[in-house]
Amino acid sequence: MIHKFIQEDTRIVLDVNSGAVHVIDEIIYDVLDYYKEKSEDKIIALLSEKYKKEDIIEAIDEIKTLESEGLLYAEDVYQNHPAFLNKKPFIKALCLHIAHDCNIRCKYCFASQGDFKGQRSLMGEEVGKKALDFLIEHSGSRRNLEVDFFGGEPLMNFEVVKKLVEYGRKREKETNKRFRFTITTNGVLLNDEKMKYINENMNNVVLSIDGRKNVNDYMRYTVDGSGTYDIIIPKFLKMAKMRNGKDYFVRGTFTKNNLDFSKDVLHLADLGFDSTSIEPVVTDPKEDYALSEEDLKKIYEEYDLLAKEYIKRKKEGKGFHFFHFMIDLNQGPCVVKRLSGCGAGTEYLAVTPEGDLYPCHQFVGNEEFCLGSVDNGISNQEIRENFKHAHVYSKEKCRDCWAKFYCSGGCHANAYNFNQTIYKPYEMGCEMEKKRIECALFIQANLLK
């Protein structure tokens, strides 16, 4: 399987199964339209008005060489890959819902402004400790474990965060495990003391902001309706500077209200943030800020604009990282992740303040997906098995999609929310992801010239 496309003046062909990416000329691009279906003589006849016969033959020979080297039309060796079929179950990551409460009220919040459609609550120290013990117990031989302090707003329960980090460090020594801690915050409660602690103890920091002041403040505001931009920008800039090479990124959401989201990405880059992610909103189509199919043309144009500027700034030495344009051309990540994605429901679980277990943070609140608890372990094995078998080969739309090894089947929660099954991907998400992958390949092709 191959996928070819043109962006600007660059012609690119991706060999799906090998992962090989080729920048090609016009004649090879055209020959590929017929190469698998037509004979050499027929191809020459079809293209003879546009190209010389000897040039067509040369192009065909070049394609044959790439094919013989396994770099075009490579066979699919992953469907029955032992690393996939014989994978032993273990848990490597937890999303700790340290706070089912929040100090701001984002319009698009999937967590119902922090309470996850339930009672506002904070995780207690004992529940958190049990969660870390549960992770250690079910991590098998894996040494490196990941824990994300999440909300709501985790800084509303920061003393418990610190106690759990301390407990985690203690358990590391006892078990020869290693915790990698992350915290996701809206930044309103950040101060010098918290920033110092976060910088010293968190392997990654996610700072939530949507971009330009008017865009951010329209969707992200405090309980009294005040915008958050002016409150958080000085703190985020200080936090980013403190990281000094350590992982962090500013993470935002674009909606129908800011379809010109490339300006938000570049605004954040101009402020000095060098790691950014701006995601498309996923919400009830009835919401006035929801994205629709009619928006896709504009969204594609914005990704194209952003890709061109991304290349320009990289070449000028003013580059920044945009999450969706970061692509591994060396067949990474591992086979299992490429086929199964984030591992929600199998390798990755979310823990509520009460200690209940869910496949991921976006399923929290839907009791149908409760897997068990940190006290009693996983009791709903049927749900877990369902997630285990949700991969690119079990989803009809993914099986023959050229982008499957990059998106890994998409988000289970989005699939369920739109289609009531995790086996049918969210279609608009698929289309936007394919466009982002094309832009990422275009960027790589141009930066490697």
The 8 nearest C-alpha neighbors of each residue, nearest first, counted from 0:
[[1, 72, 15, 14, 16, 2, 401, 73],
 [0, 2, 14, 15, 13, 72, 3, 12],
 [3, 1, 13, 12, 401, 14, 4, 0],
 [4, 2, 12, 11, 13, 1, 5, 10],
 [3, 5, 11, 10, 12, 6, 2, 437],
 [6, 4, 10, 9, 11, 7, 8, 3],
 [7, 5, 9, 8, 10, 4, 441, 438],
 [6, 8, 9, 5, 10, 441, 303, 307],
 [9, 7, 6, 10, 5, 11, 24, 25],
 [8, 10, 6, 5, 7, 11, 22, 441],
 [11, 9, 5, 23, 22, 4, 24, 6],
 [10, 12, 22, 3, 4, 21, 23, 5],
 [11, 13, 3, 21, 2, 20, 22, 14],
 [14, 12, 20, 2, 1, 15, 19, 3],
 [13, 15, 1, 71, 19, 18, 17, 16],
 [14, 16, 18, 1, 0, 13, 17, 401],
 [15, 17, 75, 18, 73, 14, 74, 0],
 [18, 16, 19, 15, 14, 73, 70, 69],
 [17, 19, 15, 14, 16, 330, 20, 13],
 [20, 18, 14, 17, 70, 13, 21, 15],
 [19, 21, 13, 12, 14, 18, 22, 11],
 [22, 20, 12, 11, 23, 13, 19, 14],
 [21, 23, 11, 10, 12, 444, 20, 9],
 [22, 24, 10, 21, 11, 27, 28, 25],
 [25, 23, 26, 27, 28, 10, 22, 9],
 [26, 24, 28, 27, 29, 23, 10, 30],
 [25, 27, 29, 28, 24, 30, 58, 55],
 [28, 26, 30, 29, 58, 25, 24, 31],
 [27, 29, 25, 26, 31, 30, 24, 23],
 [28, 30, 26, 27, 31, 32, 25, 33],
 [29, 31, 27, 32, 28, 33, 34, 26],
 [32, 30, 34, 33, 29, 28, 27, 35],
 [31, 33, 30, 29, 34, 28, 35, 36],
 [34, 32, 31, 36, 37, 30, 35, 42],
 [33, 35, 31, 36, 37, 30, 32, 42],
 [36, 34, 33, 37, 31, 32, 38, 72],
 [35, 37, 33, 34, 38, 32, 42, 31],
 [38, 36, 33, 34, 41, 35, 42, 39],
 [39, 37, 41, 40, 42, 36, 34, 35],
 [38, 40, 42, 41, 43, 37, 59, 56],
 [41, 39, 43, 38, 42, 44, 37, 45],
 [40, 42, 44, 38, 43, 39, 37, 45],
 [43, 41, 45, 39, 44, 40, 37, 46],
 [44, 42, 40, 46, 41, 45, 47, 39],
 [43, 45, 41, 47, 42, 46, 40, 48],
 [44, 46, 42, 43, 47, 41, 48, 40],
 [47, 45, 43, 49, 44, 48, 50, 42],
 [46, 48, 44, 50, 49, 43, 45, 51],
 [47, 49, 46, 50, 45, 51, 44, 43],
 [48, 50, 47, 46, 51, 45, 26, 52],
 [51, 49, 47, 48, 46, 52, 55, 54],
 [50, 52, 54, 53, 47, 55, 49, 48],
 [53, 51, 55, 54, 56, 43, 47, 50],
 [54, 52, 56, 55, 51, 57, 50, 58],
 [53, 55, 57, 51, 56, 52, 58, 50],
 [56, 54, 58, 52, 57, 53, 59, 43],
 [57, 55, 53, 59, 58, 54, 60, 52],
 [56, 58, 54, 60, 55, 59, 53, 61],
 [59, 57, 55, 61, 56, 60, 27, 54],
 [58, 60, 56, 62, 61, 57, 63, 55],
 [61, 59, 63, 57, 62, 58, 56, 64],
 [60, 62, 58, 64, 63, 59, 57, 65],
 [61, 63, 59, 65, 64, 60, 66, 58],
 [64, 62, 60, 66, 61, 65, 67, 59],
 [65, 63, 61, 67, 66, 62, 60, 68],
 [64, 66, 70, 68, 62, 67, 63, 71],
 [65, 67, 71, 63, 69, 64, 68, 70],
 [68, 66, 64, 69, 65, 63, 70, 71],
 [69, 67, 65, 66, 70, 64, 71, 63],
 [70, 68, 73, 66, 67, 71, 65, 17],
 [69, 71, 65, 68, 66, 19, 17, 73],
 [70, 72, 66, 14, 73, 65, 69, 1],
 [71, 73, 0, 66, 14, 1, 74, 70],
 [74, 72, 69, 71, 16, 17, 70, 75],
 [73, 75, 76, 16, 72, 17, 69, 0],
 [74, 76, 16, 77, 73, 78, 17, 15],
 [77, 75, 74, 78, 80, 79, 16, 73],
 [76, 78, 80, 79, 75, 334, 83, 338],
 [77, 79, 80, 76, 75, 392, 83, 84],
 [80, 78, 77, 81, 84, 76, 83, 82],
 [79, 81, 77, 83, 82, 78, 84, 76],
 [82, 80, 84, 83, 85, 79, 86, 77],
 [83, 81, 80, 86, 85, 84, 335, 334],
 [82, 84, 81, 80, 86, 335, 85, 334],
 [83, 85, 81, 86, 82, 80, 79, 78],
 [86, 84, 81, 82, 83, 87, 80, 88],
 [85, 87, 83, 82, 84, 88, 81, 335],
 [86, 88, 85, 89, 139, 84, 82, 83],
 [89, 87, 86, 90, 345, 346, 139, 138],
 [88, 90, 138, 137, 139, 346, 87, 91],
 [91, 89, 346, 138, 137, 92, 347, 134],
 [90, 92, 144, 346, 138, 347, 145, 89],
 [93, 91, 145, 347, 146, 144, 90, 346],
 [94, 92, 146, 348, 349, 347, 95, 145],
 [93, 95, 349, 147, 146, 350, 348, 96],
 [94, 96, 350, 148, 97, 149, 147, 93],
 [97, 95, 149, 351, 150, 98, 350, 352],
 [96, 98, 122, 95, 153, 149, 121, 150],
 [99, 97, 121, 150, 100, 153, 96, 151],
 [100, 98, 114, 120, 151, 119, 113, 150],
 [99, 101, 113, 151, 119, 98, 114, 120],
 [102, 100, 151, 152, 113, 103, 112, 99],
 [101, 103, 221, 222, 152, 104, 100, 187],
 [104, 102, 221, 222, 220, 101, 105, 219],
 [103, 105, 112, 220, 221, 222, 219, 106],
 [104, 106, 219, 108, 218, 107, 220, 112],
 [107, 105, 218, 108, 104, 219, 112, 217],
 [106, 108, 105, 109, 282, 218, 280, 288],
 [109, 107, 110, 105, 112, 111, 106, 113],
 [108, 110, 111, 107, 361, 112, 282, 115],
 [111, 109, 115, 113, 108, 112, 114, 116],
 [110, 112, 115, 113, 109, 108, 116, 114],
 [113, 111, 104, 110, 108, 114, 105, 101],
 [112, 114, 151, 100, 101, 110, 99, 111],
 [113, 115, 99, 119, 100, 116, 117, 111],
 [116, 114, 110, 111, 117, 364, 113, 99],
 [117, 115, 114, 111, 364, 110, 118, 113],
 [118, 116, 114, 115, 119, 364, 99, 120],
 [117, 119, 114, 120, 116, 99, 115, 100],
 [118, 120, 114, 100, 99, 117, 121, 113],
 [119, 121, 99, 118, 100, 98, 352, 122],
 [122, 120, 98, 352, 99, 97, 123, 156],
 [123, 121, 352, 97, 98, 353, 126, 124],
 [122, 124, 126, 125, 121, 127, 352, 159],
 [123, 125, 127, 126, 159, 128, 122, 163],
 [126, 124, 128, 127, 123, 129, 122, 130],
 [125, 127, 129, 123, 128, 124, 354, 130],
 [128, 126, 130, 124, 125, 129, 123, 131],
 [127, 129, 125, 131, 130, 126, 124, 132],
 [128, 130, 132, 126, 127, 131, 133, 373],
 [129, 131, 133, 127, 128, 132, 373, 134],
 [130, 132, 134, 128, 133, 129, 135, 127],
 [131, 133, 129, 135, 134, 130, 136, 128],
 [134, 132, 130, 136, 131, 135, 129, 373],
 [135, 133, 131, 137, 132, 136, 138, 130],
 [134, 136, 132, 138, 133, 137, 131, 176],
 [135, 137, 133, 134, 138, 132, 139, 131],
 [138, 136, 134, 135, 139, 90, 89, 133],
 [139, 137, 90, 89, 135, 91, 141, 136],
 [140, 138, 141, 137, 89, 136, 90, 135],
 [139, 141, 142, 138, 89, 137, 176, 143],
 [140, 142, 139, 138, 143, 91, 144, 176],
 [141, 143, 176, 177, 140, 144, 175, 138],
 [144, 142, 177, 141, 178, 176, 145, 179],
 [145, 143, 178, 91, 92, 177, 179, 142],
 [146, 144, 92, 179, 178, 180, 91, 93],
 [145, 147, 93, 180, 92, 94, 181, 179],
 [146, 148, 181, 94, 182, 180, 149, 95],
 [149, 147, 182, 95, 97, 181, 153, 94],
 [150, 148, 96, 153, 183, 95, 97, 147],
 [151, 149, 152, 98, 96, 153, 99, 97],
 [150, 152, 113, 101, 100, 99, 98, 153],
 [151, 153, 150, 101, 154, 155, 98, 184],
 [154, 152, 155, 150, 98, 156, 149, 97],
 [153, 155, 157, 156, 152, 188, 184, 189],
 [156, 154, 153, 157, 152, 98, 101, 100],
 [157, 155, 154, 153, 158, 159, 98, 121],
 [156, 158, 154, 160, 159, 155, 153, 161],
 [159, 157, 161, 160, 156, 162, 154, 155],
 [158, 160, 162, 161, 157, 124, 156, 163],
 [161, 159, 157, 163, 158, 162, 164, 156],
 [160, 162, 164, 158, 159, 163, 165, 157],
 [163, 161, 159, 165, 164, 160, 166, 158],
 [164, 162, 166, 160, 165, 161, 167, 159],
 [163, 165, 167, 161, 166, 162, 168, 160],
 [164, 166, 162, 168, 163, 167, 161, 169],
 [167, 165, 163, 169, 164, 168, 162, 170],
 [166, 168, 164, 170, 169, 165, 163, 171],
 [169, 167, 171, 165, 166, 170, 164, 172],
 [168, 170, 166, 167, 171, 172, 165, 173],
 [169, 171, 173, 167, 172, 168, 174, 166],
 [172, 170, 176, 168, 174, 175, 169, 173],
 [171, 173, 170, 175, 169, 174, 168, 176],
 [174, 172, 170, 171, 175, 169, 176, 168],
 [173, 175, 176, 171, 172, 170, 135, 177],
 [176, 174, 171, 172, 173, 177, 142, 170],
 [177, 175, 142, 171, 174, 143, 178, 144],
 [176, 178, 143, 171, 142, 144, 179, 175],
 [179, 177, 144, 145, 180, 143, 176, 167],
 [178, 180, 145, 202, 144, 146, 177, 181],
 [179, 181, 201, 146, 202, 147, 145, 178],
 [182, 180, 147, 203, 201, 204, 202, 148],
 [181, 183, 148, 204, 147, 205, 149, 184],
 [182, 184, 205, 149, 204, 206, 148, 181],
 [185, 183, 186, 206, 152, 207, 205, 182],
 [184, 186, 207, 187, 206, 152, 208, 183],
 [185, 187, 189, 184, 188, 231, 206, 234],
 [186, 188, 189, 231, 185, 230, 227, 102],
 [189, 187, 186, 154, 190, 155, 185, 193],
 [188, 190, 186, 187, 193, 194, 234, 191],
 [191, 189, 193, 192, 194, 188, 234, 195],
 [190, 192, 194, 193, 195, 189, 196, 234],
 [191, 193, 195, 194, 190, 196, 189, 197],
 [194, 192, 196, 190, 195, 191, 189, 197],
 [195, 193, 197, 191, 196, 192, 198, 190],
 [196, 194, 198, 192, 193, 197, 191, 199],
 [195, 197, 193, 199, 194, 198, 200, 192],
 [198, 196, 194, 200, 201, 199, 195, 193],
 [197, 199, 195, 196, 200, 201, 194, 242],
 [198, 200, 196, 197, 201, 195, 202, 194],
 [199, 201, 197, 198, 196, 202, 180, 164],
 [200, 202, 180, 197, 181, 203, 198, 199],
 [203, 201, 180, 181, 179, 246, 200, 204],
 [202, 204, 181, 246, 247, 201, 205, 182],
 [205, 203, 247, 182, 181, 183, 206, 248],
 [204, 206, 183, 248, 247, 249, 182, 184],
 [207, 205, 249, 184, 250, 185, 183, 248],
 [206, 208, 185, 250, 249, 251, 184, 205],
 [209, 207, 251, 210, 250, 215, 249, 206],
 [208, 210, 251, 215, 252, 214, 211, 207],
 [209, 211, 263, 215, 208, 267, 214, 266],
 [212, 210, 214, 263, 213, 215, 266, 209],
 [211, 213, 215, 214, 228, 216, 210, 229],
 [212, 214, 216, 215, 211, 217, 210, 228],
 [215, 213, 211, 217, 212, 216, 210, 209],
 [214, 216, 209, 212, 217, 213, 219, 218],
 [215, 217, 226, 219, 213, 218, 214, 220],
 [216, 218, 214, 215, 213, 219, 220, 226],
 [217, 219, 106, 105, 216, 215, 220, 214],
 [220, 218, 105, 216, 215, 217, 104, 227],
 [221, 219, 226, 225, 227, 224, 103, 104],
 [220, 222, 103, 224, 225, 223, 104, 226],
 [221, 223, 103, 224, 104, 102, 220, 225],
 [224, 222, 221, 225, 220, 103, 226, 104],
 [223, 225, 221, 220, 222, 226, 104, 103],
 [226, 224, 221, 220, 223, 227, 222, 216],
 [225, 227, 216, 220, 228, 221, 219, 224],
 [226, 228, 230, 220, 229, 216, 231, 219],
 [229, 227, 230, 231, 212, 226, 232, 216],
 [228, 230, 231, 232, 227, 226, 233, 212],
 [231, 229, 227, 228, 232, 187, 233, 234],
 [230, 232, 234, 228, 186, 233, 229, 187],
 [231, 233, 235, 234, 229, 228, 236, 230],
 [234, 232, 236, 235, 231, 237, 230, 229],
 [235, 233, 237, 231, 232, 236, 238, 189],
 [236, 234, 238, 232, 237, 233, 231, 239],
 [235, 237, 239, 233, 238, 234, 232, 240],
 [236, 238, 234, 240, 235, 239, 241, 233],
 [237, 239, 235, 241, 240, 236, 234, 194],
 [240, 238, 236, 242, 241, 237, 235, 272],
 [239, 241, 237, 242, 238, 243, 236, 235],
 [242, 240, 238, 243, 239, 237, 198, 195],
 [241, 243, 245, 239, 240, 244, 198, 238],
 [244, 242, 241, 240, 245, 239, 246, 238],
 [243, 245, 242, 246, 241, 240, 247, 239],
 [246, 244, 242, 243, 247, 202, 203, 198],
 [247, 245, 203, 202, 244, 204, 242, 248],
 [248, 246, 204, 203, 205, 245, 274, 249],
 [249, 247, 274, 275, 205, 250, 206, 204],
 [248, 250, 206, 275, 207, 205, 276, 274],
 [249, 251, 276, 207, 277, 206, 208, 275],
 [252, 250, 209, 277, 208, 207, 278, 276],
 [253, 251, 278, 277, 209, 279, 280, 254],
 [252, 254, 279, 280, 257, 278, 260, 277],
 [253, 255, 256, 280, 288, 257, 289, 290],
 [254, 256, 288, 290, 258, 257, 289, 253],
 [257, 255, 254, 288, 258, 253, 214, 259],
 [258, 256, 259, 255, 260, 254, 253, 214],
 [257, 259, 260, 255, 256, 298, 254, 253],
 [260, 258, 257, 261, 262, 301, 263, 298],
 [261, 259, 263, 262, 258, 257, 253, 264],
 [260, 262, 264, 263, 259, 305, 301, 265],
 [263, 261, 265, 260, 264, 266, 259, 211],
 [264, 262, 210, 266, 260, 261, 265, 211],
 [263, 265, 261, 267, 266, 262, 268, 260],
 [266, 264, 268, 262, 267, 263, 269, 261],
 [265, 267, 263, 269, 268, 264, 262, 270],
 [268, 266, 270, 264, 265, 269, 272, 210],
 [267, 269, 265, 272, 271, 270, 266, 273],
 [270, 268, 266, 271, 267, 265, 272, 264],
 [269, 271, 267, 268, 272, 266, 236, 265],
 [270, 272, 268, 269, 273, 267, 236, 239],
 [273, 271, 268, 267, 274, 270, 239, 275],
 [272, 274, 319, 320, 268, 271, 275, 318],
 [275, 273, 320, 248, 272, 321, 319, 249],
 [276, 274, 249, 321, 248, 250, 320, 322],
 [275, 277, 250, 322, 321, 251, 249, 278],
 [276, 278, 251, 252, 250, 253, 275, 264],
 [277, 279, 252, 253, 251, 276, 280, 250],
 [280, 278, 253, 252, 254, 281, 277, 290],
 [279, 281, 254, 252, 253, 282, 278, 289],
 [282, 280, 279, 289, 283, 413, 290, 107],
 [281, 283, 289, 284, 280, 107, 286, 109],
 [282, 284, 285, 286, 289, 281, 417, 416],
 [285, 283, 289, 286, 282, 290, 291, 287],
 [286, 284, 283, 287, 289, 282, 288, 290],
 [287, 285, 289, 288, 284, 283, 282, 290],
 [286, 288, 289, 285, 255, 284, 290, 256],
 [287, 289, 255, 286, 254, 256, 290, 107],
 [290, 288, 286, 284, 287, 255, 282, 254],
 [289, 291, 255, 254, 294, 288, 280, 292],
 [290, 292, 293, 294, 289, 295, 284, 427],
 [293, 291, 294, 295, 427, 290, 296, 430],
 [292, 294, 291, 295, 296, 290, 297, 298],
 [295, 293, 292, 291, 297, 296, 298, 290],
 [294, 296, 298, 292, 297, 293, 299, 291],
 [297, 295, 299, 298, 294, 300, 293, 292],
 [296, 298, 300, 299, 295, 294, 301, 258],
 [299, 297, 295, 301, 300, 296, 294, 302],
 [300, 298, 302, 296, 301, 297, 295, 303],
 [301, 299, 303, 297, 298, 302, 304, 296],
 [300, 302, 304, 298, 303, 299, 261, 305],
 [301, 303, 305, 299, 304, 300, 306, 298],
 [304, 302, 300, 306, 301, 305, 299, 307],
 [305, 303, 301, 307, 302, 306, 300, 308],
 [304, 306, 302, 308, 303, 307, 261, 309],
 [305, 307, 309, 303, 304, 308, 302, 438],
 [308, 306, 310, 304, 309, 305, 311, 303],
 [307, 309, 311, 305, 310, 306, 312, 304],
 [308, 310, 306, 312, 307, 311, 305, 313],
 [311, 309, 313, 307, 308, 312, 442, 314],
 [312, 310, 308, 314, 309, 313, 307, 315],
 [311, 313, 317, 318, 315, 309, 314, 310],
 [314, 312, 318, 310, 316, 315, 311, 317],
 [313, 315, 311, 312, 316, 310, 317, 318],
 [316, 314, 312, 313, 317, 311, 318, 310],
 [317, 315, 313, 314, 318, 312, 311, 319],
 [318, 316, 312, 315, 313, 319, 314, 311],
 [317, 319, 313, 312, 316, 309, 320, 315],
 [318, 320, 273, 274, 321, 268, 317, 313],
 [319, 321, 274, 273, 275, 322, 318, 325],
 [322, 320, 275, 324, 323, 276, 274, 319],
 [321, 323, 276, 325, 324, 275, 320, 274],
 [324, 322, 325, 321, 435, 276, 439, 436],
 [323, 325, 439, 321, 322, 326, 435, 438],
 [326, 324, 322, 323, 321, 439, 327, 320],
 [325, 327, 324, 328, 439, 440, 323, 436],
 [326, 328, 329, 331, 330, 325, 332, 405],
 [327, 329, 330, 326, 18, 331, 19, 20],
 [330, 328, 327, 331, 18, 19, 332, 326],
 [331, 329, 328, 18, 332, 327, 333, 17],
 [332, 330, 333, 329, 327, 328, 334, 337],
 [331, 333, 336, 337, 330, 334, 327, 335],
 [332, 334, 331, 336, 335, 337, 330, 338],
 [335, 333, 337, 336, 338, 332, 83, 82],
 [336, 334, 338, 83, 337, 333, 339, 82],
 [337, 335, 340, 339, 338, 333, 334, 332],
 [336, 338, 404, 407, 334, 335, 340, 339],
 [337, 339, 407, 335, 336, 391, 390, 340],
 [338, 340, 390, 336, 407, 337, 335, 342],
 [341, 339, 407, 336, 342, 337, 338, 408],
 [340, 342, 343, 339, 336, 347, 346, 410],
 [343, 341, 346, 347, 345, 340, 344, 339],
 [344, 342, 347, 358, 345, 359, 341, 348],
 [358, 343, 345, 383, 386, 348, 347, 342],
 [344, 346, 342, 343, 347, 387, 383, 90],
 [347, 345, 90, 342, 91, 89, 343, 344],
 [346, 348, 343, 92, 342, 345, 93, 344],
 [349, 347, 358, 93, 359, 357, 344, 343],
 [348, 350, 94, 359, 357, 360, 93, 356],
 [349, 351, 356, 95, 355, 354, 96, 94],
 [350, 352, 354, 96, 355, 353, 349, 356],
 [353, 351, 122, 354, 121, 96, 97, 120],
 [352, 354, 351, 355, 122, 126, 350, 123],
 [355, 353, 351, 373, 372, 352, 350, 126],
 [354, 356, 372, 351, 350, 353, 371, 373],
 [355, 357, 350, 372, 371, 370, 349, 369],
 [356, 358, 369, 349, 359, 370, 348, 363],
 [344, 359, 357, 348, 343, 349, 362, 347],
 [360, 358, 349, 348, 357, 361, 343, 362],
 [359, 361, 349, 363, 362, 94, 357, 358],
 [360, 362, 359, 363, 412, 109, 110, 358],
 [363, 361, 360, 359, 365, 364, 357, 358],
 [364, 362, 360, 361, 365, 357, 115, 359],
 [363, 365, 115, 366, 116, 362, 117, 361],
 [366, 364, 367, 363, 362, 368, 369, 357],
 [367, 365, 369, 368, 364, 363, 362, 357],
 [366, 368, 365, 369, 370, 364, 382, 362],
 [369, 367, 366, 365, 370, 357, 362, 382],
 [368, 370, 357, 366, 367, 371, 356, 355],
 [371, 369, 379, 356, 377, 357, 378, 368],
 [372, 370, 377, 378, 356, 376, 369, 355],
 [371, 373, 355, 356, 376, 374, 375, 354],
 [372, 374, 376, 354, 130, 375, 129, 133],
 [375, 373, 372, 376, 129, 354, 371, 133],
 [376, 374, 372, 373, 371, 377, 378, 355],
 [375, 377, 372, 373, 371, 374, 378, 133],
 [378, 376, 371, 370, 379, 372, 380, 375],
 [377, 379, 371, 380, 370, 376, 375, 372],
 [380, 378, 370, 381, 382, 377, 371, 383],
 [379, 381, 383, 382, 378, 384, 377, 370],
 [382, 380, 384, 383, 379, 385, 378, 386],
 [383, 381, 385, 384, 380, 379, 386, 368],
 [382, 384, 380, 386, 385, 381, 344, 387],
 [385, 383, 387, 381, 386, 382, 380, 388],
 [384, 386, 382, 383, 387, 388, 381, 389],
 [387, 385, 389, 383, 384, 388, 344, 382],
 [386, 388, 384, 385, 389, 345, 383, 344],
 [387, 389, 386, 385, 390, 384, 393, 339],
 [390, 388, 386, 387, 393, 422, 385, 339],
 [389, 391, 339, 393, 392, 338, 388, 408],
 [392, 390, 408, 397, 394, 338, 398, 393],
 [391, 393, 398, 390, 394, 397, 78, 395],
 [392, 394, 390, 391, 389, 395, 388, 422],
 [395, 393, 422, 397, 391, 392, 396, 398],
 [394, 396, 398, 397, 393, 392, 423, 399],
 [397, 395, 394, 398, 399, 400, 423, 424],
 [398, 396, 400, 391, 394, 395, 399, 403],
 [397, 399, 392, 395, 391, 400, 396, 394],
 [398, 400, 397, 401, 396, 395, 403, 0],
 [401, 399, 397, 402, 403, 398, 396, 404],
 [400, 402, 403, 15, 2, 399, 1, 0],
 [403, 401, 400, 405, 404, 433, 406, 15],
 [402, 404, 407, 405, 406, 400, 401, 397],
 [403, 405, 337, 407, 402, 406, 338, 15],
 [404, 406, 403, 402, 407, 337, 436, 326],
 [405, 407, 409, 403, 408, 404, 402, 432],
 [408, 406, 340, 337, 338, 404, 403, 339],
 [409, 407, 391, 406, 403, 390, 397, 340],
 [408, 410, 406, 407, 424, 411, 340, 429],
 [409, 411, 413, 412, 414, 408, 424, 425],
 [412, 410, 421, 414, 413, 415, 409, 424],
 [413, 411, 415, 414, 410, 416, 361, 362],
 [412, 414, 416, 410, 415, 411, 425, 417],
 [415, 413, 424, 425, 411, 421, 412, 417],
 [416, 414, 419, 420, 421, 412, 418, 413],
 [415, 417, 413, 414, 419, 418, 412, 420],
 [418, 416, 415, 414, 419, 413, 425, 420],
 [417, 419, 415, 420, 414, 416, 423, 425],
 [420, 418, 415, 416, 417, 421, 414, 423],
 [421, 419, 415, 422, 418, 423, 414, 416],
 [420, 422, 415, 411, 414, 423, 424, 419],
 [423, 421, 394, 420, 389, 424, 414, 393],
 [424, 422, 421, 414, 420, 394, 418, 425],
 [425, 423, 414, 426, 409, 422, 421, 408],
 [424, 426, 414, 428, 413, 427, 417, 429],
 [427, 425, 429, 428, 424, 430, 414, 423],
 [428, 426, 430, 429, 425, 431, 292, 291],
 [427, 429, 431, 426, 425, 430, 432, 409],
 [430, 428, 426, 432, 427, 431, 433, 425],
 [429, 431, 427, 433, 432, 428, 434, 426],
 [432, 430, 434, 428, 433, 429, 435, 427],
 [431, 433, 435, 429, 434, 430, 428, 436],
 [434, 432, 436, 430, 435, 431, 429, 402],
 [433, 435, 437, 431, 432, 436, 438, 430],
 [436, 434, 438, 432, 437, 433, 439, 431],
 [437, 435, 439, 433, 438, 434, 440, 432],
 [436, 438, 434, 440, 439, 435, 441, 433],
 [439, 437, 441, 435, 436, 440, 306, 442],
 [438, 440, 324, 436, 442, 441, 437, 435],
 [441, 439, 443, 437, 442, 438, 444, 436],
 [440, 442, 438, 444, 439, 443, 437, 445],
 [443, 441, 439, 445, 440, 444, 446, 438],
 [442, 444, 440, 446, 445, 441, 447, 439],
 [445, 443, 441, 447, 442, 446, 440, 448],
 [446, 444, 442, 448, 447, 443, 441, 310],
 [445, 447, 443, 448, 444, 442, 310, 314],
 [448, 446, 444, 445, 443, 442, 441, 22],
 [447, 445, 446, 444, 443, 22, 442, 441]]
